[in-house]
Amino acid sequence: MPPPTKGDLRMHTTLYTNGLLYLGGGDFREGHVLTIGDRIDRVAFDDADVAPAAEVVDLQGGTLLPGFHDAHVHPLLAGIQLLGIDLSPVHDRDAYRQIIAEYARSHRDAPVLSGGGWFGDVFPGGFPTAGDLDDVVADRPVVLHSHDAHGVWVNSAALAAAGIDSDTCDPEGGRIFRDAAGRPTGMLVEGAVGLVGHLLTDPDRANLAEALLAAQHRLHSVGITSWQDAAVGASDLGPDALPVYEELDQRGLLTARVVTALWWDRTRGLDQIADLAAIRERLRTSSRLDAGTVKVMVDGMVENHTAAMLEPFAGTDDDRGVAFIAPDDLERLSVGLDAAGFQIHFHAVGDAAVRNCLDALTTVRTQNGVSANRHHIAHLDIVDAADVGRFGELDVAANVTALWARTDEEIVTRKLPLLGAERARHHFPFADIARTGGRIVGGSDWPVTDPNPLWSVRTAVTRTGVPEDPHAIGVGVLTQPLLAEQALSLAEALDAYLSNAAYINRLETSTGTLREGMLADLVWVDRDLREIDALGSARVRRTVVGGDTVYAAP
């Protein structure tokens, strides 16, 4: 049977009217959008150009946008957290302990308790200890991932079950926190997280599917129709999401468009490129999944002393953090991946890690020439001034986590002291990168921070916290901008989660803008989004993917 045509009455028609349309580049206009089937048929600004439709959606003065893209997110990890001990709704040590105790009481038969979402600034010294957990749960192991996913907080039972004691050596690329006597304190970061991994029972496929569906619902509820999963494969970050995505896709339950950034295994060499290419080929028949990207983890994070820095952390003799991949190896794998046609999604937080990525991509350009691959570097907490202009020169996208760019308690007490005054001037230099021709794309890193793109947009524009965010804690977080000169315009911030993110997800010819012929991936928000202060309280009323409503506000 041939596909339905525009004149086929079986194709559903929807008219969106009585509101603002966001057309990109800061252009808001009153108008109408008509969709037929899975496509935008008409974008009109005159009532005379409006055609009849089977369904009429009254936008009630709100804003219609193309569906948001999240260019860096971890949905399966977030979903697992939603179904386990979820500490993300609160920001307080005692509240954490209460949630943990309540979960333990209601899951008495669980041999190990797990979850996450805690912030270090609520604990003395910036990190929790086993003692903070032992009087809450002492009879079985507890393993709780930090909100940033770079460490775990465990109780004494977990340390004992994993055989971690004073004689246990730090694993490569990881660290066991210890007290003055050398005893483990209950905090493990980066590669050391794997020391307790075997304690966690791998969720069965049904539980993983439930977790991913829960995450998909949450993302749709904030208007996200497409995302790039920033770690797909077996890693310290959690179970491999790929089989779960494939199962949901085959069952018709995957309603988002997903780019899977396949995990680069640092213990292997270039031979793994063939395995990654085989996965990419297998997914070519899917209309929902794209496996043309590889995630390369270059360093860790500042707060744990695992970001790779050009100069030592302030207050240390010569602690420059951790580079997970040596520069020469990074160049070789980057050249190999680019030659194989893969987009590279780098994680780089420290200024040395960012420079190493840019150097590697310079070598890629020299050896392979200019390609169609769309490489990007995520997070970019610190970028040396000498490297800012290289994003535009190399056509490397800056994948920013905008919600971090604020003076919250976590940053002020745990991060800025490690940077020192001079380096703090180069903290999240979004505007400098944009001014020098770099493409800004947006990602949430959820569950590290909230996935609501409107919160990220507000922070990118104001460089302050969002009042509605329970983690926007601190004396000046709502009023004192973090480097106000690095603020983006509203157009730059919105487009980072729309057309620019669609570009980095290789979907810009079909999504990311309200234009005739584009896919009907849409989000209706209940506010006039030109009002910056309203972005924190704005709510999504409807999210549509390919003409199908995937979320409707209750």
N, C-alpha and C positions, 0 to 999 in steps of 0.2 A: 504494500500500500504506500503511495507517495505521501510525503509529509504534508500536513495541513498547510494551506496557503492563507494569506492575510484575509482573504474573503470568506474563508471557511468559518461558518457560524459556530463550529465546535471549538474554535480557539477563543479562550477567555479574553475579554477586553476589560481593562481597568483604567479609569480616569482619575488622576490625582489633581485636585484643584483647591483653590482658596488658601494659598500659602506661598511661601518663598521657595524658589528653586536655587540650589547652589550649583553654579555652572563652572566652577574652578577659577583659579587666579583671583580670588576675592570677589567674584561677580555674583551677587545675590539679586534675583529679580522675581517679581510676582509673575506667576505663570501656571501652566498646566502641562502635565505629562500623561500621554496615552500609551498604554502598553497593550500589545496583542501577543498572546502566547508568552514566549520567553524573551521578547525583545521590546525595546522602546520604539514605538511607531512614530510618535510625534512629540516635539517639545514646542509649545505654543505660548505666545505672550498676548494674544488677542482672543477675546471670547468668541469671536466669529470663526476662529480656526479650530474650535473644540468640536470633536466628533462625539456622537453618542457612544456609550459604553455599557456593558452588562453590569459593571460595578462602578460606583462613584465613591471615591475616598475624599472626604472633606478634611483638609489638612488643618483646619481651624486656626489659621494664622501661624502654624509651625513651619518647619523647614523640611524640604525633601532633598536628599542628597543621594549620590551613588553609594552603594554599600561600602562600608569601611573595610580596609585591609589592615591586618596586623602582620608586620614583616618580621616579627621575632616573638614567638610565644611557645609555651610548653603545655598544650592542652591535656595530655594524658597525665602528667605530673599534677596539674591543677585538679583534674577530675578525681584522681586518687586521694588528694588532700581533702577535697570536698566530701568524700565518702568516709574519711578516717577522722583523726583528731585534727580538726580545722581550727587553727589559732588565728587565722587572718582577720576575723571580724573585730578583734580587740587589740589593744596595745598597752599591756600592763602585766607585770609579773604575776600578781595574785590572780588576775583574770585567767592567765594561761593555766596556772595550777588548778583553778576551779574547773576549767573545761576538761583538763586531763583527768582529774579525779572523777568527774561525772561520766566521762567516756569509759574509764576503767570499771566503774560500778555497773554500767550497762553492758559491758562486754567481758564478763567474768571468765568466760571459757576461752578467750583469745590468748594464746601462749605468748605473743609479742604484741605490744601496742605501738602503733606508728601513725605518723601524720606530719604536720609542720605548719609553717607560717609565722614563726616567732621572729622578733626583732631584738638585736643585741643591746640596744641602748637602754632597755628597761632593767638590765642587770648591772651590778657593780663591776666596773672594769670593762664593760662592753660585751661580756660573754657569759653564758649560763654555766652552771656546774652540775655534776651528778647530784650533789647535795640538794640542789633546788628541786630535784625530782624524787629523791629517795624517800622522803617522808610523805609523798603523795602515792607513789607506786614502788614498793620494794620487793614484791614477790615474783616479778617477771620483767623481762627486758622492755625498755621504752626507747624508741628511736624516733627522733623528731627533726626533720629537715628545717634548716633556717629558711627564712623568707627568700633569701637570695639564692638558695639551692647550692651553695658552695660549702656547706658544713652541716653536721648533725650534732644535736644535743642528746646525750644518752645518760641513763642512770647507771648505778653501780652494778645492777644485775646484768645489764647489757655488756658492760666492760668485762665482767667475769665470764659471761657466756661466750664472748668473742675471744677470750684469752688475752686481753689487752692489760698489761701491767707495766711496772717500771722498767722491765727488761725488753719490752717490745720496741723495736726500732721504727722510726718514721719511714713509711713507704716512699718510694720515689714519687715526687710531685705531690706529696701530702704531708700533713703535720698532725701529731697528737699533742694537744695542749697539756702541760704538766705544771705541777706546783713546785715550790722551792725544793722539795725533797725528790723531785723527779717522778712523782706519782701522777698518772693520768687524771685530769680534772673532770672529764666527761664531755669534752668538746673536741671534735675531729673535723678537719677541713680538707677539702680537695681530695687527693688520692687516698687519704686515710679513711674517708667515708666507706670505701670498699671493705674495710676490716670488719664492719658490722653488717655488710650486705647480706651475708648468708643467714643472718638471724631472721630476716624478713621473708616470710613465705611468699613466693611469687604468686600474685593474684591469678586465678584461672581466667581463661579467655572471656567467660561471661562477666566476671567482675571488671575486667579491663574494658570491655565493651560498654558496660554501664558507666564507668568512669569517663570514657571519652564522650559518650552521649550527654552526660551531665555537663561536661566542659563545653561541648558544642552548643547546648542550650544557653549556657551563661554567655558565651561569645555572641550568639545571635541576639540575646536580650540587650546588648549594648551596641547593636547595629553592625556587627562584624559579619561579613559574608564570605571573606576569603582570608586565609592566613598562611604564613610560612612557619611550619613546625621546626624549631631551631635545634632539635636533637632527635633524630630518628635512627634507632639502632641500639645495640647493646652497649651500655655505658654506665658510669657511676651515677648518672642522673636518674636512672630508673629503668623499667622494662622497655623493650623494643616496641614502639608504637606501630611499626609498619604492618604486622599481621592484623592488628586491630583495625587500622584504617582500611585495609583491603577487605576484611570481613564486612565492615559496615558499608563499604562501597558496593560490594556484591549483593548485599541485602537491601540496597536502596535506602539506607538510613543515613548515609553521609550527605548532608544537605549543603555543606560548605564547599568551596573550591580550595584545595590544599596543596601547597608546595611542601614536599618533605625534604628537609635538609639532612641528608644521610650522614651519619656520624663517621668522622675520620678517626680510625683506630691508631693511636700513637704508638702502639706496640708493634704495628706492622709496617711494611714498606709500601713502595709504589705498586706492588703486585695486587693490592686490594682495589685498585682502580678498575680492574676487569670485573671484579665482583659487583662494584657499584654500578658499572655500566650495564651489567646483566639485570639489576633491579630496575634501572631506568627503562630498559627495553621492555621488561615485563609489564610496566605500568603505562606504556604508551597507548594502550587501548582504553584506558580509563578517561572519562570525561571530567572526573573530579580530582584525580591525583596526578601530581607531576613530581618525578624523582630526578630532576635535572640539576639539583643543587647538592653541595657537600659542605657540611659544617666542620670547621677546623677550630679547635679550642687552643688559643695561643697562650693565654695566661689566666689568672684567677680574678681576684678583687682586692681593692686597696685595704679594706678593713681587716682582712685576714693576713695581710702582708704577702699575698700571693699574686698581686698585679706586678707585671714586669716594668721596672722603672729605669729611666736613664741615670738618675742620681738616687742615692740611698734615701729611704724614708726618714723624715725628720725625727731626731732623737735617737737614731741608731748609728752604729759605727759604719757598717757597709752593707746594710740589708737592702738589696735592690729588688726584692720580691722573687718571683719564680717565672721563668720562661719555660713553658711546657715543651716547646719545640725549638731546637737550635736554629739560628737564622739560615744556615746553609741548607738544613733539612726543609725548612719552610719554603725556601726558594724552589727546591727540587720538586716538592709535592705540588706547589702552586703551578709550576710549569707543566707538570704532568696532568693535573686536573684540567687546566685550561686547554691543553692540547687535545684532551679527550672530550671537550665540549661541555664541561661542567661549569656552572656558576659556583663561585666560592663564597661562603658565608663565614667570615672570620669573627671570632670573639676576641676582642682586644680592649682592655680597660686601661692599662698603664701606658705612659708615653713611649716606653721602649717597645712594647708589644705593637702599638700602632705603627711606629716607625718600621719595625720588622715586616709588618704586613705590606706597607707601602713599598718598601725595598723589594720585597718578593714580587709584587705586581709590576714594579719597574723592570725586573728581570724577565717576567712573563712577556711584557711588551717588547723587550729587546729580542728575546729568543723566538717568540711565537708570532709577533706582530699584533696589530689591532684585531680583536675578535668581536663577535657578537655576544660574548659572555658578559653577564652583568654582575661583576664582583662587588661585594659590599662588606664593610667592617662595622660590627655592632658594638654599641655601648659608648666607647670613646670618652671615658671619664676625663682623661687627661691627654691632650694633644699638644705636643711641643709647637711653639710658634713657627718654627722652620718647616713644619710638616702640614700646616693648615691648608696651604694653597695646592698641595699635591693631590688632594681629592679631585679638584676640578681638572688639573693637568692630566691625571691618569684616568679620568672618568670612572672613579671609584665612589660608590654611594656611601654616605654616612648614615648608618642605621641607628637612629638615636632612641634612647629610652627616656623620653622627655619628662615623665613624672618624677624622675630622680633629681631634676634641676631645681632644687629648692633648699632653703636653709632649715631643714628639719633636724630634730635632735640626733638622729642617727648620723647624719653627715657632719653636724657641728661638733659632736663629741667624739666620734669614732674615726672620721675620715679626714677632715681638714687638719687636725693636729699632725697627722702623718704626712700630709702634703707640704705643709709649711706655707708661708705667705706668698712666696714667688710662684710656686707651682699652682697654688689655689687660684691664681689669675687666669689659668688656662683650663678651668673646670667646665666641662660640657660647652665647648666653644661653637655652638650651633650656628650663630649668626655669622661668625668669621668664616666658617666653612661655606655657608651659603653665599656670602659676599664675594668669595673668591671662586665661585663657579661650581661648588660641590653640590651634588643632589642630596637633599635631606629626605629620608624615608623614616617612617615611624613604626616602632614596635613596643609592646608593653612588657615583654619578658614575664608575663603572668605564668605562674603564681608569685613571682618575685614582687610585683606590684599589680595594682588593679588593672583589669583589661579595658576599662571604659576609655575609648579614644577621646571623648570630649574632656575628660579630666586631663589627659596628656596635652591636648591642644591648649587648654587654659593655662597650664603650667609653662608650656613652651612660649606662650605669649607674655605671661606676667612674671615668670621665673619665681613664683611663689606657690605655696601649697593650696590645695583645694579644700575649702572649709568642710565639705561633706566627707572627705577622706579621713577615716579614723587614725591613719598613720601620719597625717600631717601634724606632727607634734613638735612643739618648740616655741621659744619665746617670740621669735620674729618670723616664723615660717609663713604666716599669712600676710605679713606686711613688709618684710624686708627682702627684696629680690636677691637671688643669687646671681651676681654679675648681670645687672639689668641690661648692659650693653650687648649681651648675647641672646637677648629675646628675639624670637621670630615674629614676623607679622602674622595676622590671623590667616591670611591667604597661604603663607608658607607652611604654617602649622597644619591647617586643614588638608592641604594638598599632600603633605607628608604621609597622611593616612588614606589618601584617595588616589589621585593620578600617579604620584611618585611611587607609592607602595605597589600600585597595580603594575607599574613599569618593572619594578624589581621582581615582582612575581610573574613577569612575562605575560600579563593579562591586559596590558594597556589598550590593545586593539578591540577589546570586548567589554571591559569594565573600567571603573574609575572615573568616568565622566558621564554627565547626563547629556546624551547625544542620540539622535535618531539612528537606529540600527544597532545600538549597543545592547548587551544583555540587560534584562530587567532585574538587575541586582540593585536594590533600593533600600533606603532607610528613612523613615519619617520620624522626626524629632519634634517634641511638643513646644519648642521655643524658637524665637528669632535668634539665630546663632551669631548674629552680629553683636549681640549684647554679651560681652566677655564674662561679666560677673554671673551670668545665668547659666554658664556651661556646666558648672558643678552640679546644679540641681535639675538640669534638663533631662528628660526621660525619653527613651525610644518608645514610640507607640506601635510601630510595625517594622519588621525586617522582611525583605523579599529577596529570594534567590531564583533567578530564571523565571520570574513571574509567579512563583509559588511563595505564599506566606509561610515563613519558617518561625516567626515569632510575632505574637500579638499581645500587647500589654493587657493584663486582666482588668 
